[in-house]
């Protein structure tokens, strides 16, 4: 059992848990993930590590409520425990001095790009971050990402806060104006795909953190297989970071939809069971 | 001396659920002997002066001795003898390929009716589980020798090695990657062949010897082998089990609803997807499903698919029935349940619908040519025989390759060209000091009992080494 030391609601449906996991905290690096299972009947889901504290022995995860599993997880509070918490898994993000690095994040992935931006900056890069949200109410961690970036651009789809539009627009401008050595894009698959399409004509190496469905998370089951450069890779052990320009995005999105019917059914059952109270 | 025993060639059959019944449930297929049946079968044993059955057992169970105890109605003695050599008898009695091991060497095998050693072993183990009051509290008698051993993986190799070392006084900690102990016995072999309660009982027995099992520990990630060696562990036994599943490498293989057998069985057995939505993990079988491969895992996957509600289940295998690596008993059980065998058939490509889900597989026929390196006749494609089978899902059961996490994070661990850890078969020693290896990580995909044998040999060698009885070269 892994105790939740602190919980923070970043928006109404994005939550942060600081979890007691000293052995994982000692080894965690930016870009790695953990597998979480919240109860006896629960499924195993991968969540990217958003932070860690070796002294405190804690690992921070941030997740969004999307289906029954994440809704159940969101019911846990500080002082409660998570049944299984496994990691640190996957290869860490490649951190080197590249020059200017643009870090792009959308939605709850803002949390996971913070340690990457920090590590990039500590390695001597100039870090420009772009964070995108649907609307003003969903904005979080503007200051925190700002504090580890040399420049920060905030967009909202509806223009209710800062710049109106999608993250790909300022990304394109930066590529046109500046010498960008590398782009890191993390967020919903469709966002990562469009960031990839944006950077490709400029020939700027772009790294994405893929989020296919996983079961064991250790290379044993092959559920998370993705096609990168026409080769089948397992996101859990070969990734989760891959060269965006080599990723077969349509395949990834199709495979992510494998259990859409079952996910809807589980959510419906969950909602009917919870509205009784 | 007793007069020479009369030979009885009537092997007592084991009661089973009928095929019509069992294909709809996950309960155990073989129901086990009653006391009377066990004694009847045990009485057939000739109690040979030079029993060759023992030589066929990778863990050298004292077979005639425990059978004698059954004949004498002394079940506690039968348990004691059996467990003296085998810590996991309920598992072995169910999943060992006795027909190629102990039973093959039985003197009655020549007459076509070897003693049903596996069924008797299972009977003794089940009797013990039903009589917990007689099981000794083993751990209380063991005095610690103060030496710590780490074992990576709680599958058959790890559990066996742990039990043998604990009995010798070592302080053993097992590090398990998944959220339950048992490895392939839990995630791989289905409930209807090996009830999880039986596995849990034998895991609990190993714990009762004083072995600690830590779950959720991916060695190579959370801690490395070298860190263990630096931090107080005198020896390490690596038994992390099957690695990455192999695929066919044909077009369309990544379409949705195409599973590796590992994934399909893990969802079913470990995550209990057959109880969705009560359990959160889903699985898809559809109406028609094809399983590729001819081993025990292919049989297990096809039979799970039936029980999950598939109407037509195909096993597609490129050679003929006699070349199938699956146990005869499992193949027969599978056929009886109505799985359709498409033999001498090979897939060329998977065909998907507009949502990227598999909807068909294109296959072609094969014929058998001259024997290849494996001694089996080589399958050769027959041109112009392409045909299409409509399917809703597929399972690829072709075996596994070693998992890279431990080799890539351990200094000085030599590998073979297949990526397995280079290991001395007799002792389990690797190229690295104080590190032993066994099970699939050392041999590639193999059986539960061969992994147990490796665990046992490694325990003996680790003990000899740590007692200073032998030195590493």
Interface residues (C-beta under 8 A of the other chain):
Chain A: X23 X24 X27 X37 X41 X42 X43 X44 X68 X69 X83 X84 X85 X86 X87 X88 X89 X215 X216 X218 X219 X220 X221 X222 X223 X225 X226 X227 X232 X234 X237 X250 X251 X254 X255 X257 X258 X259 X262 X263 X265 X266 X269
Chain B: X177 X178 X179 X187 X215 X216 X217 X218 X221 X222 X223 X242 X243 X244 X245 X247 X253 X254 X255 X256 X257 X259 X260 X262 X263 X266 X267 X271 X272 X275 X276 X277 X278 X279 X280 X281 X282 X284 X355 X356 X357 X403 X404 X405
